[in-house]
């Protein structure tokens, strides 16, 4: 489960104080110990009971520019975005609707990741800031043992159920901790220091099927698949060759397979599709081989169904 950190301090700091401290220290959010060392400062920010309302009021005064650096859903307010090249962190506030709140009924629990077990491909430090806080069922697993294919069974080991109460601090460890959140009794807020590193965009984050421990989907944010599908629809030789080059040379496996899948989706025959899939060989990773088998099985099943 996430690392629980206890800090009894009652003094407070401003958001600017926290940002200054992070910038002036040798803070590396990829390192769990470095993250844990920031817990006292996050606790002191959490002790400041007015800073968040001050931020929100300042944003509302300029509604045309409100949250311009925020790529998240309205559930998140960006408190300090990755403003400079190479900045390895950002700070955000997350809002958690209560189980009887109208917005939860209107949007559904999935909009807030309630009831959806998932891991993280980044470390983050969180504190309960307002309200009773969400409860979570916590699990751990071995990321390296997973190929990362939807439908794959994963050994999720249940550790406990606990609540992110006001003042509680947790370190969620990348590629290890899985949690399934439940709506709090009342509206709640948490404050996070988030890792912002290359691995959060190059390594996979998974959503798991509740109760089964199987991967339901990969929840990385990437536009590569859509772009490749558009390119593959162009029948000239250049687009097709570019996608083949991406498959052969790109350093990210997901991107390589997205290029290959776009070629397969736009191939003219079953035989041509299977020839493309055969480009995945035994020297490729377990993920790529497993995904290739899935695609080949789907092609064969489609051919079999069409023949009936």
Buried (B, 14 or more C-beta within 10 A) or exposed (E): BBBEBEBEEEEBBBBEBBBEBBEEEEBBBBEBEBBBBBBBBBBBBBBBEEBBEEBEEEBEEEEEEEEEEBEEEEBBBBBBBBEEEEBBBBBBBBBBBBBEBEBBEEBEBEBBBBBBBBBBBBBBBBBBBBBBBBBBBBBBBEBEEBBBBBEBEBEBEEBEEBBBBBBBBBBBBBBBBBBBBBBBBBBBBBBBBBBBBEEBBBBBBBBBBEEEBBBBBBBBEBEBBEEBBEBBEEEEEEBBEBBBEBBEEBEBBBBBBBBBBBBBBBBEEEEEBBEBBEBBEEEBBEBBBBBBEBBBEEBEEEBEEEEE
